[in-house]
Amino acid sequence: MILKWSNVLIRTYTLKDYPQLLEIQRECFPAPFPEDQLWSEAQIASHLQIFPQGALCVEIDGQLIASATALILEQVPHTFAAATDDGFIRNHQPKGTTLYGVDMAVRPIWRGQGVARALYQARFALVKQLGLQRFMAAGRMPGLEQHLQLSPEEYVQAVIAGTLIDPTLTPQLRNGLEPVRVLHQYIEDAESRNCALLLEWRNQ
């Protein structure tokens, strides 16, 4: 097993899970991350109606400790709003070639214990199951605000080299994702200077 607990369950989240999903979001994306960018119940309902296979959560002893959402695209736009239809994923393309990770959130007290890795492995397995070409995601870079002397590109290179550790990008790189390019004005995110790093995992 990827996780060390026998009572772990990776499953599709439901509307009944919304209160816990929102708790996870608030823990993972505190201020200054905008509150209005956290999942609404209407968005969760849309995920489940359009592509429930991409709506995952991790449950241990009845408590949700992580969640992840994805959709299928042919071409990946360069902003969060365009890539995810403002979080409603109505732009899901069943015949597309890329599983695109909308988000991933792991409660802080559960980080470093294999939870994110389990979710990435579940996503990679879905890519293979559906015969897609790749998985892609745009990773936040919340450590960027602490290095104002660096451009986003310089910061990313330092994280890739291992001379800097980023709370989001470093785990993504360790989980097998490869950097593609920096996306500017991807989403309103002061910590990341509104940037994100586009990453991919290819189905070979």
N, C-alpha and C positions, 0 to 999 in steps of 0.2 A: 504493500500500500504506500501511497505517497504521504498520507497523513498517519500519524502514529496512534490515533485513537480508533477504537473499534466501533464507537457509536457515532461516527461522522456520516453525514448524508449530504451529497450534492444532488440537488433537485431543481425543478422549475419552481420559481417563486409564484405566489398567487396574490390576488387582491387582499386576502386576509392577512398577508404578510406586510402590508404597506406600513403600518406603524413601526415595525422593526426595521424595515428598509430605510425609512426616513431617519430613524435613530442612527443607523450605520452611516448614512450620508452626513449627518450633522457632526458625528464624531470624526469622520475622515476629512471633511471639507469645512473646517470652522472658519469664522471670519478671519481675514477679510474676504474669503470666498463668498460671492453673493448668495444670499438665502434663496432668491428666486430661481437660482440655477439647480437647486436640489430637486429630486424627483417629486412630481405631483402624482396624486392618485390617478388622474386622467392619463398621464403618461405611462404609468405602470399598466393600466388597463389596455392601452394601445399596444404595448410590447407583447402582452399575452395574446391579444387578438391577432396580431400580424405575424409574429415569429416567436412562439413560446420556446422553441429549441434554444434560442439565444438568451433566454431569461433565466439565469442561474443564481442559486444561493447555496450557501454552506450552512448546515444546521448541526449543532451538537447539543444533545440533551434538550431538544425543544427550543433552543435559542439560536437565532440567526446571528452568525458572526461575520458574514461576508456576502457580497452580491456582485454580479457582473451581468452586463447586458451587451448584446451584439446584434447585428443585422447583416444581410448580404448586399453587396454593391458590386457594380462593374467598374466604375471609376470612382475613386475616393476624392471628394472635394476637399478644399484646403481650409475650411472653417468648421467648427463643431456644429453650428446651426445648419449648414448645408449638408454635412455628412450624416446628420441624425434627424433631419426634419424638425429642428428645435426640440429634440428629445422624444418625438412621437414615433419615429422610424416608419412613417407612412411611405417613405421612399425606398423601402425594402424591395430588392430585386431578386426574386427566387432563382432566376437564371443567371445571376451574376457570378463572378469568379473569386470574390474576396469576402471573407468573413471579417467584418470590421467591428472592433471592440469599442463600444460606446463608452463604457466606464468599467472600473473595477474598484471595489471598496472593501477593505478588511479592517475590522475594528482594531484600533491601535494595540490593545492588550493581547491580541492574537497574532500580531505580526512576527515574522521570523520563525514561524512554526510550520511552514509548509502549506499554509492555506492558499496563498496566491498561486503557488506552484500547482496545486491541485486544480485550481480554476483554469490556469493556462493549459494544463494538460487536457482538461475537459474540452476546452475550445479547440485545441489542436486535433483532438479525436473527432470533433464535429466536422472540422475541415476535411479530414480524411473520409469520414462517413458520407459526406455530401459530394465528394469528388471536387472540391474547390482547389484553386491554385495556391492560396495563401491566407494567412491571418494578418491583419494590420491593425494598428492602434496608434493614437496620438498621445504620447505621454506628457503629462505635466512636468514641469521642472521647478518645484517649489523652493529648491535651494538657491535658485538664481538670484533672488533678491538680496542675498547675503554677499554677493560678489558683483557689485555694481561696476567694478573696473573691467569686467569681462563682457564681451558681446555674448548673445545667446549661443552662437556657433562656437566661440572659444570655451564657453562653459561646458557645452556638450562634449567637446573634444577632451576636456579635462576629466569628465565623468567616464567617458569611454576608456581613457588611459588608466583610470583608477586613482588619479591624484586627487580627485574630489568624489565625495559620495553624495548622491541625491536620493531622497527618500522614495521617489517614484521611479526615476530612470534606472538607478542601479539595480533594483530588483527585476525590472523588465529585461535588462540586458543579461542578468544572471539566469533568467528563465528562457533564454534562447532566442530572444528577439534581436534583430539586427537593425542598426540605425539607417535611415534613408535620407532624411533632410529635416531641417528646422522649418516649422511653419510659423510665420509671423501673423499676428492678429487672428489667431485661431479661436480664442475664447477670452472673455473678460476674466482676467486672473492676475491680480496685482503681483502675487508671489512669483509668477512665471513671466512677468512683463508681457502678458497676453500671448506668449509663445508656447509651442509644444514641439516635441520631437516625434516625427513620423517614424514608426518602426514596423518591421514585418518578420514573419516566420513563413518560410516557403514549404509547401508540401512536396517533398521529393521522394 
